[in-house]
Amino acid sequence: MSGKTGSRRDPFLDVVRVGAVLLVVLQHWLMPVLGRGGAHGEVIETGNALATPGWWLITWLSQVMPMVFFAGGAANLHSFRGSRDTRAWLASRLRRLVLPVLPLAAVWLALPNLLLSAGVPAQPVDIAGGITAQLLWFLVVYLVVVALTPVMTALHDRFGVRVLLPLAALAVLVDVVRFAGVPEVGFANAVVVWVTVHQLGICYADGLFANTGKRSQALVALAGFGAVAAMVAFGPYAPSMIGMPGAPMSNMSPPAAVLLPLAVGQLGLLLLLRDKLIRFAGPAVDALGARCTTIYLWHMPALVVVAGIAVMGFGYHTPEPGSTQWFAAAPMWLGATGYVLHLLVRVFGRFEVGGGRAVPATVPLVGAYLTAAAGLLGLVVHGFSPDGPGVLDGPLPWIALVVTGVVLGLRHDRGRAATKPVTTHPNPVQVTRPTARPLPEPVPA
């Protein structure tokens, strides 16, 4: 490879990851079609605005998770090569990703019971706790991707862009087995697909696309979106790049191989717009980037607050998506949720910190990743709803696992010898200089 992981910060990556998080927020706030139902108005009815005929095409741009993993791969390569200790790097990533979850879990551990005690019907409470926890899926997968970064970096250093080929082939093979009648196999792509996109980010950070002109970037975009169109038209894939209610299959749950050319198409388009995006974003990128994790974790609770007051309190019903009334209501809806999110970020943004410089021993560090990921996955599956009939149905045991992961990640190996450097890349130009300003922690969308 050409070795482009120099010491300068790449503003394009900042714009991509912050812009991706903001698009996630915007999509999640505008998607719900809400209203009250039931004999006594005790049920909240939900729908998806993107299920409107023809709106699936919007998801080819608004489904930005590929770009989140892409930016994460590029930033992780920079920071990993700038680190002199693999365990220290892995521990710092764990803390940056999981620590902000603790206040969210603490609030939602108590909130459902408080709402039920105050007379709020059970169904809206279950929906609110469920959608808040479902977004934690990203952290589960991203912890796996981060844990694999040292291995994937070593493979990249040896084989370069060729690593992408077997990964993409494996993603397609998983889909072949999935659609041949073994749907459970498809969940393997929750790792394979996102590791592949993450690896594309690693290749970008090491010089891929560095010398491409506008024509080449346009061809990349056309090739990517063209492949998506072909896979949708002639394959088993759904037109929408997000899951739709009642659809026979979802391209996201589990992730499907069609997301790989989608990542290529989106990247080509963003490279075409790179200079304009950087100028448009301006200094706001740094401010937003410092709180991306908090924004991601709390944007759905902000929606819950506004929807709960508007729908359950005042009987608001979302206008028909695409109608004049819908477009007229959208700015007020976004303004209200944005204000609530602003307040939540001011309160909980302080938890988005590195959590110290402790370097756990290998066994506690592995345990930290496993318990944190298991706890987060349990919350994704069971949500923050009050305890069910089984001991594992409520959120408490899963939150306990997340806390255990954080505690293990904060333990320092007191018998640890002097820091050992990680193996450096054979080309010294590719190693980040000690004075380099590290890229910010890649954050979920």
N, C-alpha and C positions, 0 to 999 in steps of 0.2 A: 504494500500500500504506500501511498505517497506521504503519510505522516503529517497530517494537518492539525494535530492536537496541540497547537501552540499555546502560548501563554495568554493570548488575548481572549476576552469574553466575546461570545458570539451573540449579538443582540437578537438575531433571528430566532434563536432557540427560546429566548425570554418571551418574545412576541408569540411564538407558537404555543408555548405551554400556558401562558396567561390567557391568550385568546381562546384556547381550547376550553379552559375552565369556565370562562365567561359564556361561551356558547353552550356548554353543558347546563349552566344555570338558566340561561335564557330559554333553552328548549324545555327544561323541566318545569319552568314557571308558566310557559305558554301552552304546553301540551294538555293539561287537565281540562276536561269538560265536566263541570261539577254542578250538582243540584241536590235538593232534598227530596227524599222519597219515604215510603213507608206510611202506615196508617196514621201515625202521629208525627211524621216528619223526623223520625229518629234515625233514619238511614241516609247516608250520603251516597249519592249516585255518581259514578265516575265513568268517564270516557276519555278518548284520546283524539285531540284535534288533528293529529297527523294521520288518522285513519280516514280523513276526508279524501274522496276520490282524487287521484292525481298528486296529492301532497307527499306521497312516498318519495318523489324525486328530491324533495327538500332534504331528506335524510342522507342523501349521498354527500351532502356538504355538512349537515348539522351533526352527523354521527362522527364525533371528533376523537373518540377513544384511540383510533390508530395513531393520531398525531400526538396524543399524550404519551403513549409508549415510545413513539419515535423520539420525541424530545427527551424523554427519560433516558433512552439509550445513549444519546449524544452526551447529555450532561453527566451520566454515570461514567462514561469512558474518560471524560476530562478529569473528574474528581478522583476516580480510582487510580489513574496513572499519576495523579498529583499526590496520592497518599503513599506513605512509606510502610504502612502496616495494614494487611488485609483485614485482620480482626477489628482493628480500630475503625476502619472504614465501614465494615458491615455493622458494627455496633452503633455508629453514629447514624447510619441510615435507618436502622430499626427504631431508634429513639425519635428521629424526626418524623417518621411515618405514624408511629403508634401512640406517642405521648398525647397528641391532640385529641385522640379518641376518648381519653379518660374522662374529661369533663362532659362530653356528649353522653357517654354511658352513665355517668353519675346522674345527670339530669333526667334521662329517660328511664332510669331504674325506678325513680320515684314518681315521675310525672303521670304515667297511666293510672296508677292508683289514686292520685290526687284528683285527676279529671273525673274518674268514675265516682269518687266520693262526692264530688261537686254536682253530680247528676248528669254528666255528659253520657250519652248513650254508648254502649260498648262497641258497636260497629265502627263509628268514626275513630274511636281511640285505637282499635286494632289496625285500621288502615294507616293512621298516622305513625304508629310504632313500626309497622311493617315497611313502609316506604322509606323511613329514615334509616332503618337498618340495612335495607337492600343495597344501598349505595356503598356499603362497606366491602362489597365484592371486589372493588378495585384494589383495596389495600391488601386483600388476601393474595390476589394474583401478583400484585406488585412486590410483595415481600418475597415471593418465589423468584420473580425476575431479578430482584436485587441480589438474592442469595446466589443466583447462577451467574452474576456478572463477572466475577473473577475467572470462572471457567470459560464463559463466552468470549471474554477479552483475550484469553490465551489462544482459543481457537481462531479468533480473528487475526491475532498477530501471526499465526502460522499459515492460515489459508485465505485470509482476506475476505473479499466479497463472496467467494465461493461457498462460505458457510451458509449463505442464504438459500442455496439450491436444495440441499437435503432437508432443511427445515420446512421450506415451502412444500416440497414433495410429501413430507410426513403429514403436513396439515391436510393436503388433498387426500392422502390415503385414509386418514381418520374419517374424513367426510364420506369417502366411498363406503367404508364399513358402516358408518352411521346410517346412511341412506339405503344400505342393503338390508336393513332390518335389525340392526343392533344400535338403537339410539343412544344407549348409555355410553358407548365408546366416544361419542361426540364431545363429551366433557373433557377429554384429553386435550382438545384444542383450546381449552381455557388457558393452558400453559403454552402449547405449541404455537398457536397463532400469535399470541402477544410476545413471546420470546423472539419470534421471527421479526415482528415489527420493531421491537427493541434493538435487535441486531442491525436492522436497517439504519437506525439512529447511530449506532456505533460506527457503521461504515461511513455515514455522512460526516461524523466528527473526525474521521481519519482521512478525509479528502475526497470521498465520493461526491460527485456533483460540483466539486470546487471550481472546475474550469468549464462548466457547461454554459452555453449561451442561451438566449431566449428561445431560439428555435428548438434546441435540444430539450429545454424544460417544457415547452409546449408539447413536444412529442411524448415526453414522459407522462404528462397529464392525460393526453389523448389515449395513450396505450393503457394506462391504468383504468380510466373510466370506460374505455372500450372493452376491456376484458371483463369488467363488472357487468356491463350491458350484455355481453355474450353469455356469461355464466347465469345471469338471471333469465335471459330469453331461452336458452337451450339446456339449462341445468335445473337442479332441484331447488334453487335459491329463491327466496322471496324478494320482491322488488324493494321493499323497505329495509333499510339497514338498521332499524331498531325493531324490537319485538312489538307486534300489534295484537290487540285483544281478539281472540277467535281465529287468528291466522293458523294455517296447518303447520307451519314451521317458522322458526325464528333464526335470523342470521347472527343474533347476539347471545342467545341463551339455549345451547352453548354457542360460542363463537364459531363461525364457519369460515372456510378458506376464502370465500368471496371478499372478506375484509382485507386480505393481503393486496389484491390489485386496487382496492379502494384506497389503501394507504399510499400506494404509488401514485394514483391519480391526484389525491389531495396534496401530496408533497410536491408534485410537479406544478400544480396550480399555485401553491404558496411560494415556491421558488420564483415563479413568474412575477408575483406581486411583492417579493421580498423587500425591495427598497421602499415602495410605497407604504407597506405595512409598518416598517420601522419608523418612518417619518410620522405616520399617523398616530402610532402608539405613544411616542414621546416619553417623558419621564414617568408617566403614570404606571408604566410596566414595572418599574422597581418597587413602587409602593404596593401594587396589587400582588406582585410576585412574592413578597415577604409574607403574605397571608393567604396564599392559594389553598393550602390544606384546610385552614379554618373556613374559608369561603365554601369549599366543596362540602365539608362535613355539615355546615349549618345552613346551607341554602334551602334544603328541604324542610327543616324545622321552621324556617322563616315562612315558607309556603303554608305549612300546617297552621301557623298562627293566623295568617291572613285568611286562609280558606275557612278555618274554624269560626272566626268572627263573622266573615261575610256570609258564608253559606248557612252554617248552623245557627248563627245569631240573628242574621237579618234576612235569611231566605234568598240570598243571591243565587242566580242561575246563570251559568256561562252562556252567552249568546251563541248562536249557530256559528261555528268556525268559518271564517272567510266572509261573514256578513259585515255590513257597515257597522252594526252595533258591536261586533267582536273587535274590529279594528279600533273603534272608538274607546272601548273599555280597556284595551291592552295597555296603553300608557299608564292609566290609573292603577291597574293591577300590578304592573311591573314597578311602579313607583312605591306602592305600599309594601310589597315584598322586599324591594331594595332597601327601604328605610329600616324595616325590621332586621334584615340581614346586617346592615351597617351597625345597628346596636349590638347584635350578637357578636359580631367580629370584634368590636371594641371591648366587650367583656371577656371573650374567650380567646382572642388572638394572642394573648400573652403566653398561652401554653404551646405555641408553635415555636419551640426553641430546640436546641440540640440536646439538652439534658445532660450536659457535662462531657467529660473526656474519658470516662471509665472504659477500660478495655477488658471485657470478660475473658476468662479462659475458654478454650474451644468448646468443651462440653456444655457449660452454661449458655454460651452464645448460640449453639445449635438448639438447645432447649428453649431459649428465648424466641427464636424464629418459629419453632414448631408450636409452642403454646400460644403465642400471639396470633399466628395464622389460624390455628384451630379455634380459638375463641372468637375471632372475627367471622370465621365461616359459620360457626354456630349461631351468631347473631344474625347473619344474612338469612339463614334458614328459618330461624324461629322468631326473629324480630324482637322488639322491645315490649311486646304485649305482656300483660300480667301472666303469672305462672299458670300453666296448664295442668292436665292430670298427671303427667310424668315429671320426674325430677329434672330432666333435661329440657323440658318444654319452655321454661321461663328464661329470662335473660341472665339471671344471677350467676349460674355456673360458667357461662360463656364469658361474662365480664370478668369473673375471677381468673379465667385462663389468660385473658388479655393483660390483666394486672400482673399476673405471674410472669408473662413475657417481658413486660416493662421492667420489673424488679430484677430479673435475670440479666437484662440488657444494661442495667445500671451497676452491676457488680464488677468490681475491679479485680483482676488477677494479681493478688499481692505478691505472689511468688514469681511473677513474670520477669524474665530477663530483659536486657536492653532490647529496644525496638528493632525488629528485623525488617529490612526493606523488602518489599515485594520485588519479584523479578521484573527488571526493566525491559522495555522494548528494545530489540536489537538496534534500532535506529535512534540515537540519542536525541535527535530533533523532535521526536514524538513524545518525549517525556516533558510534562509540564514543569516549567522552571519554578524554583522555590518562591520567587516573588510574584507568581501568577495569582491573579484574583480568581478564586474558584467559582465555577458556575453554581447558581443556587440549586438547592435540592429540588429535583423534579417532583411535581406534585400531581395528584390525581385530578381527573376530570370526571 
